[in-house]
């Protein structure tokens, strides 16, 4: 017979197979699905122990992916907060981002926007939406 903790684990695996989740986000989703806090925590901890849930790898993947899509630091920070990364991961993200060349990403995006016919005002607005601060635009 499957326990509630076992059911929470099975549901957690299904959730992870559909999309990446941080431990906090997965825990919240399990609680929203009706599992107790204890069962949700047990499932999350089991997945971490089995190395099926790795916040550090997810952090690196997320930061790198967004950078490669030419998003700026402000956008990346907001995306990480939305995905409920832990405070320690947010600190690690700052370290990772300090090694990235956002000036080059911004320049590449600016060139693409100008080549597509965007004027200075539209280009500035697009850069701000993508997480480049006004001082950088």
DRENVO-457783 format. One record per residue: y, z, x of N, C-alpha, C in turn. Coordinates in steps of 0.2 Angstrom, whole numbers, plus 5000, padded with zeros to 4 digits. Layout:
! DRENVO-457783
{nv:Y&nw:Z&nu:X&cav:Y&caw:Z&cau:X&cv:Y&cw:Z&cu:X}
...
//
This chain:
! DRENVO-457783
{nv:4994&nw:5000&nu:5004&cav:5000&caw:5000&cau:5000&cv:5006&cw:5000&cu:5004}
{nv:5011&nw:4996&nu:5003&cav:5017&caw:4995&cau:5007&cv:5022&cw:5001&cu:5005}
{nv:5025&nw:5004&nu:5009&cav:5030&caw:5009&cau:5008&cv:5037&cw:5006&cu:5007}
{nv:5041&nw:5010&nu:5004&cav:5048&caw:5008&cau:5004&cv:5051&cw:5006&cu:5010}
{nv:5050&nw:5009&nu:5015&cav:5052&caw:5007&cau:5022&cv:5049&cw:5001&cu:5024}
{nv:5043&nw:5000&nu:5023&cav:5040&caw:4993&cau:5024&cv:5043&cw:4988&cu:5020}
{nv:5044&nw:4989&nu:5014&cav:5048&caw:4984&cau:5010&cv:5055&cw:4982&cu:5013}
{nv:5058&nw:4987&nu:5015&cav:5065&caw:4986&cau:5018&cv:5064&cw:4982&cu:5024}
{nv:5059&nw:4983&nu:5028&cav:5058&caw:4980&cau:5034&cv:5057&cw:4972&cu:5032}
{nv:5052&nw:4971&nu:5028&cav:5051&caw:4964&cau:5026&cv:5057&cw:4961&cu:5023}
{nv:5061&nw:4964&nu:5019&cav:5067&caw:4961&cau:5017&cv:5072&cw:4960&cu:5022}
{nv:5072&nw:4964&nu:5027&cav:5077&caw:4963&cau:5033&cv:5075&cw:4957&cu:5037}
{nv:5068&nw:4956&nu:5038&cav:5066&caw:4950&cau:5041&cv:5068&cw:4944&cu:5038}
{nv:5067&nw:4944&nu:5031&cav:5069&caw:4938&cau:5027&cv:5077&cw:4937&cu:5028}
{nv:5081&nw:4942&nu:5028&cav:5088&caw:4941&cau:5028&cv:5090&cw:4939&cu:5035}
{nv:5086&nw:4941&nu:5040&cav:5088&caw:4939&cau:5047&cv:5085&cw:4931&cu:5048}
{nv:5080&nw:4929&nu:5044&cav:5078&caw:4923&cau:5045&cv:5083&cw:4918&cu:5042}
{nv:5087&nw:4920&nu:5037&cav:5092&caw:4916&cau:5034&cv:5098&cw:4915&cu:5038}
{nv:5100&nw:4921&nu:5041&cav:5107&caw:4921&cau:5045&cv:5107&cw:4926&cu:5050}
{nv:5111&nw:4925&nu:5055&cav:5112&caw:4931&cau:5060&cv:5116&cw:4937&cu:5057}
{nv:5114&nw:4942&nu:5058&cav:5117&caw:4949&cau:5056&cv:5118&cw:4954&cu:5061}
{nv:5123&nw:4957&nu:5061&cav:5123&caw:4963&cau:5066&cv:5119&cw:4969&cu:5063}
{nv:5118&nw:4974&nu:5067&cav:5114&caw:4980&cau:5064&cv:5118&cw:4983&cu:5058}
{nv:5124&nw:4984&nu:5058&cav:5128&caw:4987&cau:5053&cv:5128&cw:4982&cu:5047}
{nv:5129&nw:4976&nu:5048&cav:5129&caw:4971&cau:5042&cv:5122&cw:4971&cu:5039}
{nv:5117&nw:4971&nu:5042&cav:5110&caw:4971&cau:5040&cv:5109&cw:4977&cu:5036}
{nv:5111&nw:4983&nu:5039&cav:5110&caw:4989&cau:5035&cv:5113&cw:4989&cu:5029}
{nv:5120&nw:4987&nu:5028&cav:5123&caw:4987&cau:5022&cv:5120&cw:4982&cu:5017}
{nv:5118&nw:4977&nu:5019&cav:5114&caw:4972&cau:5015&cv:5108&cw:4975&cu:5012}
{nv:5104&nw:4979&nu:5016&cav:5098&caw:4982&cau:5013&cv:5100&cw:4987&cu:5008}
{nv:5105&nw:4991&nu:5009&cav:5108&caw:4996&cau:5005&cv:5110&cw:4993&cu:4998}
{nv:5113&nw:4987&nu:4999&cav:5116&caw:4984&cau:4993&cv:5110&cw:4981&cu:4989}
{nv:5104&nw:4980&nu:4992&cav:5098&caw:4977&cau:4989&cv:5094&cw:4983&cu:4985}
{nv:5097&nw:4989&nu:4986&cav:5094&caw:4995&cau:4983&cv:5089&cw:4999&cu:4987}
{nv:5089&nw:4998&nu:4993&cav:5085&caw:5002&cau:4998&cv:5089&cw:5009&cu:4999}
{nv:5086&nw:5014&nu:5001&cav:5089&caw:5020&cau:5002&cv:5092&cw:5019&cu:5009}
{nv:5097&nw:5024&nu:5011&cav:5100&caw:5023&cau:5018&cv:5095&cw:5025&cu:5023}
{nv:5090&nw:5029&nu:5022&cav:5085&caw:5031&cau:5026&cv:5080&cw:5025&cu:5028}
{nv:5078&nw:5021&nu:5022&cav:5074&caw:5016&cau:5023&cv:5077&cw:5010&cu:5026}
{nv:5083&nw:5009&nu:5025&cav:5087&caw:5003&cau:5028&cv:5088&cw:5005&cu:5035}
{nv:5090&nw:5011&nu:5037&cav:5091&caw:5013&cau:5044&cv:5084&cw:5012&cu:5048}
{nv:5079&nw:5014&nu:5045&cav:5072&caw:5013&cau:5048&cv:5070&cw:5006&cu:5049}
{nv:5072&nw:5002&nu:5044&cav:5070&caw:4994&cau:5045&cv:5075&cw:4992&cu:5051}
{nv:5081&nw:4993&nu:5051&cav:5086&caw:4991&cau:5056&cv:5083&cw:4993&cu:5063}
{nv:5082&nw:5000&nu:5064&cav:5080&caw:5002&cau:5070&cv:5073&cw:4999&cu:5072}
{nv:5069&nw:4998&nu:5068&cav:5062&caw:4995&cau:5070&cv:5063&cw:4988&cu:5072}
{nv:5068&nw:4984&nu:5069&cav:5070&caw:4977&cau:5072&cv:5073&cw:4978&cu:5078}
{nv:5077&nw:4982&nu:5080&cav:5080&caw:4983&cau:5086&cv:5075&cw:4985&cu:5091}
{nv:5070&nw:4989&nu:5090&cav:5065&caw:4991&cau:5094&cv:5060&cw:4985&cu:5096}
{nv:5059&nw:4981&nu:5091&cav:5055&caw:4975&cau:5092&cv:5059&cw:4969&cu:5095}
{nv:5065&nw:4971&nu:5097&cav:5070&caw:4966&cau:5100&cv:5071&cw:4959&cu:5095}
{nv:5070&nw:4960&nu:5089&cav:5072&caw:4955&cau:5084&cv:5079&cw:4955&cu:5082}
{nv:5082&nw:4961&nu:5083&cav:5089&caw:4962&cau:5081&cv:5093&cw:4964&cu:5088}
{nv:5097&nw:4960&nu:5091&cav:5100&caw:4961&cau:5097&cv:5108&cw:4960&cu:5096}
{nv:5111&nw:4965&nu:5095&cav:5119&caw:4964&cau:5094&cv:5122&cw:4961&cu:5100}
{nv:5120&nw:4963&nu:5106&cav:5123&caw:4960&cau:5112&cv:5122&cw:4952&cu:5113}
{nv:5116&nw:4950&nu:5111&cav:5115&caw:4943&cau:5112&cv:5119&cw:4939&cu:5106}
{nv:5119&nw:4942&nu:5100&cav:5123&caw:4939&cau:5095&cv:5130&cw:4939&cu:5096}
{nv:5133&nw:4944&nu:5099&cav:5140&caw:4944&cau:5101&cv:5141&cw:4939&cu:5106}
{nv:5137&nw:4938&nu:5111&cav:5138&caw:4933&cau:5116&cv:5138&cw:4926&cu:5113}
{nv:5133&nw:4925&nu:5109&cav:5132&caw:4918&cau:5105&cv:5138&cw:4917&cu:5101}
{nv:5141&nw:4922&nu:5097&cav:5146&caw:4921&cau:5092&cv:5152&cw:4919&cu:5096}
{nv:5154&nw:4923&nu:5101&cav:5160&caw:4922&cau:5105&cv:5160&cw:4915&cu:5108}
{nv:5154&nw:4913&nu:5111&cav:5154&caw:4907&cau:5115&cv:5154&cw:4901&cu:5110}
{nv:5151&nw:4902&nu:5104&cav:5151&caw:4897&cau:5099&cv:5158&cw:4895&cu:5097}
{nv:5162&nw:4901&nu:5095&cav:5168&caw:4900&cau:5092&cv:5173&cw:4897&cu:5098}
{nv:5172&nw:4899&nu:5104&cav:5176&caw:4897&cau:5109&cv:5175&cw:4889&cu:5110}
{nv:5169&nw:4887&nu:5110&cav:5167&caw:4880&cau:5111&cv:5170&cw:4876&cu:5105}
{nv:5171&nw:4879&nu:5100&cav:5174&caw:4875&cau:5094&cv:5182&cw:4876&cu:5094}
{nv:5184&nw:4878&nu:5100&cav:5191&caw:4879&cau:5101&cv:5195&cw:4883&cu:5096}
{nv:5192&nw:4889&nu:5095&cav:5196&caw:4894&cau:5091&cv:5199&cw:4899&cu:5096}
{nv:5204&nw:4902&nu:5095&cav:5208&caw:4906&cau:5099&cv:5206&cw:4914&cu:5099}
{nv:5208&nw:4918&nu:5103&cav:5206&caw:4925&cau:5103&cv:5207&cw:4929&cu:5096}
{nv:5213&nw:4928&nu:5093&cav:5214&caw:4931&cau:5087&cv:5209&cw:4929&cu:5081}
{nv:5207&nw:4923&nu:5081&cav:5202&caw:4921&cau:5076&cv:5195&cw:4924&cu:5078}
{nv:5193&nw:4924&nu:5084&cav:5187&caw:4927&cau:5086&cv:5187&cw:4934&cu:5085}
{nv:5192&nw:4938&nu:5086&cav:5192&caw:4945&cau:5085&cv:5191&cw:4946&cu:5077}
{nv:5194&nw:4942&nu:5073&cav:5194&caw:4943&cau:5066&cv:5187&cw:4941&cu:5064}
{nv:5184&nw:4936&nu:5066&cav:5177&caw:4934&cau:5065&cv:5172&cw:4940&cu:5067}
{nv:5173&nw:4943&nu:5072&cav:5168&caw:4948&cau:5075&cv:5169&cw:4954&cu:5070}
{nv:5175&nw:4956&nu:5068&cav:5176&caw:4962&cau:5063&cv:5173&cw:4960&cu:5057}
{nv:5174&nw:4954&nu:5054&cav:5171&caw:4952&cau:5048&cv:5163&cw:4953&cu:5048}
{nv:5160&nw:4951&nu:5054&cav:5153&caw:4952&cau:5054&cv:5151&cw:4959&cu:5056}
{nv:5155&nw:4964&nu:5056&cav:5154&caw:4971&cau:5057&cv:5151&cw:4972&cu:5064}
{nv:5153&nw:4969&nu:5069&cav:5151&caw:4971&cau:5076&cv:5153&cw:4978&cu:5077}
{nv:5149&nw:4982&nu:5081&cav:5151&caw:4989&cau:5083&cv:5157&cw:4989&cu:5087}
{nv:5161&nw:4995&nu:5088&cav:5166&caw:4996&cau:5092&cv:5165&cw:4994&cu:5099}
{nv:5159&nw:4996&nu:5102&cav:5157&caw:4994&cau:5108&cv:5156&cw:4987&cu:5110}
{nv:5154&nw:4983&nu:5105&cav:5153&caw:4976&cau:5105&cv:5160&cw:4973&cu:5105}
{nv:5165&nw:4976&nu:5101&cav:5171&caw:4973&cau:5101&cv:5175&cw:4974&cu:5108}
{nv:5173&nw:4979&nu:5111&cav:5176&caw:4980&cau:5118&cv:5173&cw:4975&cu:5123}
{nv:5166&nw:4974&nu:5122&cav:5163&caw:4969&cau:5126&cv:5165&cw:4962&cu:5125}
{nv:5167&nw:4961&nu:5119&cav:5170&caw:4954&cau:5117&cv:5176&cw:4953&cu:5121}
{nv:5180&nw:4958&nu:5121&cav:5187&caw:4957&cau:5125&cv:5185&cw:4955&cu:5133}
{nv:5180&nw:4958&nu:5135&cav:5178&caw:4957&cau:5142&cv:5176&cw:4950&cu:5143}
{nv:5172&nw:4948&nu:5138&cav:5169&caw:4941&cau:5138&cv:5175&cw:4936&cu:5137}
{nv:5179&nw:4937&nu:5133&cav:5185&caw:4933&cau:5132&cv:5190&cw:4932&cu:5137}
{nv:5190&nw:4938&nu:5141&cav:5195&caw:4937&cau:5147&cv:5192&cw:4932&cu:5152}
{nv:5186&nw:4930&nu:5152&cav:5184&caw:4925&cau:5157&cv:5184&cw:4918&cu:5154}
{nv:5186&nw:4917&nu:5148&cav:5187&caw:4911&cau:5145&cv:5193&cw:4908&cu:5146}
{nv:5194&nw:4901&nu:5146&cav:5200&caw:4897&cau:5147&cv:5203&cw:4895&cu:5141}
{nv:5206&nw:4900&nu:5137&cav:5209&caw:4898&cau:5131&cv:5215&cw:4893&cu:5131}
{nv:5218&nw:4893&nu:5137&cav:5224&caw:4888&cau:5138&cv:5221&cw:4881&cu:5138}
{nv:5215&nw:4880&nu:5141&cav:5212&caw:4873&cau:5141&cv:5210&cw:4871&cu:5134}
{nv:5207&nw:4876&nu:5130&cav:5205&caw:4875&cau:5123&cv:5211&cw:4873&cu:5119}
{nv:5216&nw:4877&nu:5120&cav:5222&caw:4875&cau:5116&cv:5225&cw:4869&cu:5117}
{nv:5225&nw:4867&nu:5124&cav:5228&caw:4860&cau:5126&cv:5224&cw:4855&cu:5123}
{nv:5217&nw:4855&nu:5124&cav:5213&caw:4850&cau:5121&cv:5213&cw:4849&cu:5113}
{nv:5214&nw:4855&nu:5110&cav:5215&caw:4854&cau:5103&cv:5222&cw:4851&cu:5101}
{nv:5227&nw:4853&nu:5105&cav:5234&caw:4850&cau:5104&cv:5234&cw:4843&cu:5105}
{nv:5230&nw:4841&nu:5110&cav:5230&caw:4833&cau:5111&cv:5226&cw:4830&cu:5105}
{nv:5221&nw:4833&nu:5103&cav:5217&caw:4830&cau:5098&cv:5221&cw:4829&cu:5091}
{nv:5225&nw:4835&nu:5090&cav:5229&caw:4835&cau:5084&cv:5235&cw:4829&cu:5084}
{nv:5238&nw:4829&nu:5090&cav:5243&caw:4824&cau:5091&cv:5240&cw:4817&cu:5090}
{nv:5235&nw:4816&nu:5093&cav:5231&caw:4809&cau:5093&cv:5230&cw:4807&cu:5086}
{nv:5228&nw:4812&nu:5082&cav:5227&caw:4811&cau:5075&cv:5233&cw:4810&cu:5070}
{nv:5239&nw:4811&nu:5073&cav:5245&caw:4809&cau:5070&cv:5249&cw:4816&cu:5067}
{nv:5246&nw:4821&nu:5069&cav:5250&caw:4828&cau:5067&cv:5256&cw:4828&cu:5071}
{nv:5261&nw:4830&nu:5067&cav:5268&caw:4832&cau:5070&cv:5268&cw:4839&cu:5073}
{nv:5273&nw:4840&nu:5076&cav:5274&caw:4847&cau:5080&cv:5273&cw:4853&cu:5075}
{nv:5276&nw:4852&nu:5069&cav:5275&caw:4858&cau:5064&cv:5268&cw:4859&cu:5062}
{nv:5264&nw:4853&nu:5060&cav:5257&caw:4854&cau:5058&cv:5253&cw:4856&cu:5064}
{nv:5254&nw:4854&nu:5070&cav:5250&caw:4856&cau:5076&cv:5251&cw:4863&cu:5077}
{nv:5257&nw:4866&nu:5077&cav:5258&caw:4873&cau:5077&cv:5255&cw:4877&cu:5072}
{nv:5255&nw:4875&nu:5066&cav:5252&caw:4878&cau:5060&cv:5244&cw:4878&cu:5061}
{nv:5241&nw:4873&nu:5064&cav:5234&caw:4872&cau:5065&cv:5232&cw:4877&cu:5070}
{nv:5236&nw:4877&nu:5076&cav:5234&caw:4882&cau:5081&cv:5234&cw:4889&cu:5079}
{nv:5239&nw:4891&nu:5075&cav:5240&caw:4898&cau:5073&cv:5234&cw:4899&cu:5068}
{nv:5232&nw:4895&nu:5064&cav:5226&caw:4896&cau:5059&cv:5220&cw:4897&cu:5064}
{nv:5219&nw:4894&nu:5069&cav:5213&caw:4894&cau:5074&cv:5214&cw:4900&cu:5078}
{nv:5219&nw:4904&nu:5078&cav:5219&caw:4910&cau:5081&cv:5223&cw:4910&cu:5088}
{nv:5227&nw:4906&nu:5089&cav:5231&caw:4906&cau:5094&cv:5238&cw:4909&cu:5092}
{nv:5240&nw:4914&nu:5096&cav:5246&caw:4918&cau:5094&cv:5252&cw:4913&cu:5094}
{nv:5258&nw:4914&nu:5090&cav:5264&caw:4910&cau:5090&cv:5267&cw:4909&cu:5097}
{nv:5267&nw:4914&nu:5101&cav:5269&caw:4914&cau:5108&cv:5266&cw:4909&cu:5112}
{nv:5259&nw:4908&nu:5111&cav:5255&caw:4903&cau:5114&cv:5256&cw:4896&cu:5112}
{nv:5259&nw:4895&nu:5106&cav:5259&caw:4888&cau:5103&cv:5265&cw:4884&cu:5105}
//
